[in-house]
Amino acid sequence: MSGEGQTAQLLDFSAALPRQSVVSFDRRELSEILNIYGRMVAAGEWRDYAIDMLKDRAVFSVFRRTSEMPLFRIEKNPKLARKQGAFAVVAAGGLVMKRGHELPQVLRVFDRQLKLV
């Protein structure tokens, strides 16, 4: 077993594995969402959140209590970017409260809620 005449062959396994793309919020989008989240936590409205990154969309869910269903879901769905807009705020019952192409515009739905409370 001197190893003479034998060479090691390196294999690139990353090319062999299929890459599963996921949709996620970028740094700017997440910063805007967390800004709203911080204000609502300070107001005592929200207490917890969850972020889901799926193949077709990213979802930021907000909760009043951890054990409950989410009060709101802030969704990013790139497939709807050219149609209705990639961003949406969805209430607990599934009602789309606001949809649009720009996240700051969509998040303004929470500004109105703060004024009403």
Secondary structure, DSSP 8 states (H G I E B T S, - for coil): ---TT-------HHHHS---------HHHHHHHHHHHHHHHHTTS--EEEEEE-SS-EEEEEESSTTS--SEEEEE-GGGTTTT-SEEEEETTS-EEEEESSHHHHHTHHHHHHHH-
